[in-house]
Amino acid sequence: MEAEVRKVSTKHLTEEQNGCSPDFLSFPELSSEKIGGKIQYATSEIANSVGNLLKTAKPQWKESRIRNLDQQPMDGWQAFDIGEPNWCIVQLGVPGILHGVEIDTSYFIANHARRISFEGAALESGQISPNTLLDLLSLMNGSMCIAASCPTMKQLALTIHLPSATDSQLSTYQRFSRENDQLPICESQNIFKAGNWQEVWAIYRLACPGNISKVELKTGKFPGKFLAFLTIDACSMSAEQEKMVEESFKSETSKCSDPVPWFVLVSSTGLLPCSSHTIQIASHIVRSHIRLRLTLLLPSPSPVEHRLESLMDSLLEHVHIWGHKSTQLLCRL
């Protein structure tokens, strides 16, 4: 049964109105190629340009493309005039409830798409029963945002009605939606628009084996903008096992497994720049080595080139491990 469109409104955003963005832009963009959005079918295209609809980068003006559009099309979707509306099917990266659609017709001054319409469907077992989301709407040069609300859907059917089949970029902003079950609260596969996750770690031998009671950290300035999380593991390691660990660093086949068992002393903790962190430890087990693991989420693409070897020094200025020797004498390890 076709669902009704509960709310439909249009808003044109010109260069003078860019400061007033619609509220739906705060929702995730589910048609982006970064999260699995892709074009399933298109009636026509020039030089494989239909995929440009789902690009996250802003369109750019390049005069050289005007001279040779067949080999170097503009940043948008360029299609042939087939005598009837061109259309394509966009598979969303994640099913969701549509809140808005943004169409950017930048730099298509004379030959941009004149009108556009959308249909949506939640596809199950290959069956297609599209619902009309937005009827024919006139486009103008620049950026146009269309706010709408509709049922859960997994695919968009984008139809371009035009004398000249060109469109720049398409963005859909939606809420996550799952039927019959919920998304896991914590799941690595649910990281939305993740950047470049990297992990850097180092192993330290304590001055003497003992019971760790407190960890003090002092962080420095974070180069660039990224998230940093620290995990501290501990273990008791003999001299022979320490040699095995050193040999595993040089062996590519040994990196998949640890020669010694590690136990989490401090679970993943977020770090703030230029601040001190004190973590109390309630453990009565003697440890001889600790392993510091820094998990970093670098922007993708990163505005600053980072060397992972230098991140440990730049992020952690001081690391103090306090505790008791096995003889119960207080010492600074």
C-alpha positions in Angstrom: 0.0 0.0 0.0 1.4 3.4 -1.0 2.1 5.7 1.9 1.1 9.3 1.9 3.5 12.1 1.8 3.0 13.9 5.1 4.9 17.1 4.3 6.3 18.6 1.2 7.9 22.0 0.9 10.5 23.6 -1.3 13.2 26.2 -0.5 15.7 27.7 -2.9 19.1 28.6 -1.5 20.9 31.3 -3.3 24.4 32.5 -2.5 22.9 35.3 -0.4 20.9 32.8 1.7 23.6 30.2 2.4 23.7 31.3 6.0 20.1 30.0 6.5 20.4 26.2 6.0 17.4 24.0 6.4 17.0 21.9 9.6 17.2 18.6 7.7 20.9 19.2 6.8 21.7 18.1 10.4 20.6 14.6 9.5 23.0 12.0 8.0 23.4 11.9 4.2 22.4 8.4 3.3 22.9 8.6 -0.5 26.7 9.4 -0.2 29.0 6.9 -1.9 31.1 7.0 1.3 28.5 4.9 3.2 27.6 2.6 0.3 25.2 4.7 -1.8 25.4 3.8 -5.5 23.7 4.2 -8.9 21.9 1.0 -10.0 20.7 2.2 -13.3 20.6 5.2 -15.6 18.9 5.7 -18.9 21.9 7.6 -20.4 25.1 9.3 -19.4 28.2 10.9 -20.9 31.6 9.5 -19.9 30.3 7.6 -16.8 29.2 10.8 -15.2 26.1 9.6 -13.4 28.2 8.6 -10.4 29.0 12.2 -9.8 25.5 12.6 -8.3 26.7 10.9 -5.1 30.1 12.6 -4.7 30.7 14.4 -1.4 33.1 17.0 -2.7 31.6 20.3 -3.9 31.5 20.9 -7.7 34.4 22.8 -9.1 34.6 25.0 -12.2 37.2 23.9 -14.7 37.3 25.8 -18.0 39.2 23.0 -19.7 36.3 20.7 -19.4 34.1 22.9 -21.5 36.3 22.3 -24.6 36.1 18.5 -24.3 33.0 17.4 -22.4 33.0 13.9 -24.0 36.3 13.0 -22.2 36.2 15.3 -19.2 32.5 15.9 -18.2 31.5 18.4 -15.5 31.2 17.3 -11.9 27.5 16.5 -12.3 25.4 14.0 -14.3 25.5 14.7 -18.0 23.1 12.7 -20.1 22.0 12.6 -23.8 18.7 14.1 -24.9 16.7 10.9 -25.7 13.4 12.6 -26.4 12.0 11.7 -23.0 12.9 12.3 -19.3 16.2 10.7 -18.3 16.1 8.8 -15.0 18.3 6.8 -12.7 17.9 4.6 -9.6 19.9 5.5 -6.5 20.5 2.8 -3.9 20.8 4.4 -0.4 23.7 3.2 1.7 21.4 2.7 4.7 17.6 2.5 4.8 16.1 5.6 6.4 13.2 8.1 6.6 13.7 10.9 4.1 13.7 14.4 5.5 15.2 16.4 2.6 16.9 16.3 -0.8 19.5 18.8 -2.0 20.2 19.3 -5.6 23.2 21.4 -6.6 23.2 22.7 -10.2 26.3 24.9 -9.8 28.0 25.9 -13.1 25.2 24.5 -15.2 24.0 27.9 -16.1 22.4 27.4 -19.5 21.9 23.6 -19.7 21.0 22.5 -16.2 18.0 20.3 -15.6 14.7 22.2 -15.8 12.5 20.0 -13.7 13.0 17.0 -11.4 10.9 14.5 -9.5 11.6 11.7 -7.0 10.1 8.4 -6.2 11.1 6.1 -3.3 10.6 2.4 -2.4 11.6 0.0 0.3 12.7 -3.0 -1.8 12.1 -6.5 -0.4 12.9 -9.6 -2.4 13.4 -7.6 -5.5 9.9 -6.2 -5.6 9.5 -2.6 -6.6 6.5 -0.5 -5.6 7.5 3.1 -5.7 5.8 5.9 -3.8 5.8 9.4 -5.2 7.8 11.6 -2.8 8.1 14.8 -4.8 6.2 15.7 -7.9 7.7 17.8 -10.7 9.6 20.7 -9.4 11.3 23.5 -11.3 15.1 23.9 -10.8 17.2 27.0 -11.0 20.9 27.6 -11.3 22.6 27.3 -7.9 21.6 25.1 -5.0 18.1 24.0 -4.2 17.0 22.2 -1.1 13.7 20.2 -1.0 12.3 19.3 2.4 10.0 16.3 2.6 8.9 13.5 4.9 8.1 10.0 3.7 8.1 6.3 4.8 11.2 4.1 5.2 12.8 3.4 1.9 16.0 1.8 0.6 16.1 3.3 -2.9 15.3 6.6 -4.7 14.2 6.9 -8.2 15.4 10.2 -9.6 13.8 11.5 -12.8 15.1 14.4 -14.7 12.6 16.2 -16.9 14.6 18.5 -19.2 15.4 19.6 -22.7 19.1 19.3 -21.7 19.9 16.4 -19.4 22.4 17.8 -16.9 22.3 17.8 -13.2 25.1 18.4 -10.7 24.9 16.6 -7.4 22.3 14.9 -5.3 22.2 14.6 -1.5 19.5 12.9 0.6 19.3 13.6 4.4 17.5 11.0 6.5 17.2 9.3 9.8 18.2 5.7 10.4 15.4 3.2 10.3 15.2 -0.5 11.0 12.1 -2.7 10.9 11.5 -5.4 13.6 14.9 -4.9 15.2 17.1 -2.1 16.4 20.7 -1.1 15.4 23.3 -2.4 17.9 24.2 0.2 20.4 27.9 -0.3 19.8 29.1 -1.9 16.6 32.1 -1.1 14.6 30.2 -1.5 11.3 27.8 1.2 12.4 30.5 4.0 12.4 28.9 6.6 10.1 31.1 8.5 7.7 34.1 7.2 9.5 37.5 8.7 8.6 40.8 6.9 8.7 41.1 4.8 11.9 44.7 4.2 13.0 46.2 2.6 16.0 49.7 3.2 17.4 51.0 1.5 20.5 54.1 0.9 22.5 55.2 -1.6 25.3 57.0 -0.5 28.4 58.8 -2.5 31.1 58.1 -1.2 34.6 61.0 -0.4 36.9 59.9 -3.3 39.1 56.9 -5.7 39.1 54.1 -4.6 41.3 50.4 -3.8 41.8 49.4 -0.8 39.7 47.1 1.6 41.6 47.1 4.8 39.6 47.8 6.1 36.1 48.6 9.8 35.4 48.6 11.1 31.8 49.4 14.6 30.5 48.4 15.3 26.9 49.9 17.9 24.6 48.5 19.7 21.6 46.7 17.6 19.1 48.1 18.3 15.6 45.2 18.8 13.3 41.7 17.8 14.2 41.0 14.2 15.2 39.7 12.0 18.0 42.1 10.1 20.3 41.3 7.2 22.6 43.7 5.5 25.0 43.7 1.9 26.1 46.2 0.5 28.7 46.9 -3.2 28.8 49.1 -5.0 31.4 50.8 -8.4 31.8 53.5 -10.3 33.6 56.3 -11.2 31.2 59.4 -13.1 31.7 62.7 -12.4 30.0 62.2 -15.2 27.5 58.7 -13.9 26.7 60.1 -10.4 26.2 62.4 -11.7 23.6 59.5 -13.4 21.9 57.6 -10.1 21.8 60.7 -8.3 20.3 60.9 -11.0 17.6 57.2 -10.7 16.8 57.8 -7.0 15.8 60.1 -8.1 13.0 57.9 -10.9 11.8 54.9 -10.1 9.6 53.3 -13.4 10.3 53.4 -13.0 14.1 51.4 -9.7 14.2 48.1 -11.4 14.1 48.6 -13.0 17.6 50.3 -11.9 20.8 53.0 -14.2 22.3 51.8 -13.3 25.8 48.2 -12.7 27.1 47.4 -9.1 27.8 44.7 -7.9 30.2 42.9 -4.6 29.9 44.0 -2.3 32.7 42.2 0.9 31.4 39.5 0.5 28.9 39.2 2.9 25.9 39.2 6.4 27.3 38.8 9.7 25.3 41.7 12.2 25.6 41.5 15.9 25.6 44.3 18.2 24.4 46.6 20.0 26.9 45.1 18.4 30.0 45.9 16.0 32.8 44.1 12.7 33.3 44.2 10.6 36.5 42.8 7.1 36.5 42.5 5.0 39.6 43.2 1.3 39.3 41.7 -1.4 41.5 43.9 -4.4 40.9 45.8 -6.7 43.2 47.7 -8.6 40.5 51.4 -8.2 40.0 52.3 -6.8 36.5 55.7 -6.2 34.9 54.8 -4.6 31.5 52.2 -2.2 30.2 51.1 -1.5 26.6 49.7 1.9 25.6 47.4 1.8 22.6 46.3 5.1 21.0 43.3 4.8 18.6 43.0 7.8 16.3 40.3 8.8 13.9 42.0 11.0 11.4 39.8 13.1 9.0 39.5 11.6 5.5 41.0 13.3 3.6 43.1 14.6 6.4 43.9 18.4 6.2 47.3 17.7 8.0 49.7 14.9 7.1 50.3 12.9 10.3 53.2 10.6 11.0 52.0 7.8 13.3 55.5 7.5 14.7 55.4 11.0 16.1 51.8 11.0 17.4 52.7 9.2 20.6 55.2 12.0 21.5 52.9 14.8 20.5 49.8 13.5 22.2 51.2 12.0 25.4 53.8 14.3 27.1 54.0 12.3 30.3 52.8 8.9 31.5 53.2 8.0 35.1 52.4 4.6 36.5 52.0 4.5 40.3 51.7 1.4 42.5 53.3 -0.9 45.1 56.1 -3.3 44.7 55.4 -6.9 45.4 57.1 -6.3 48.8 54.3 -3.8 49.6 56.7 -0.9 49.6 55.3 2.3 47.9 57.3 3.3 44.9 56.9 5.2 41.7 57.2 2.7 38.9 
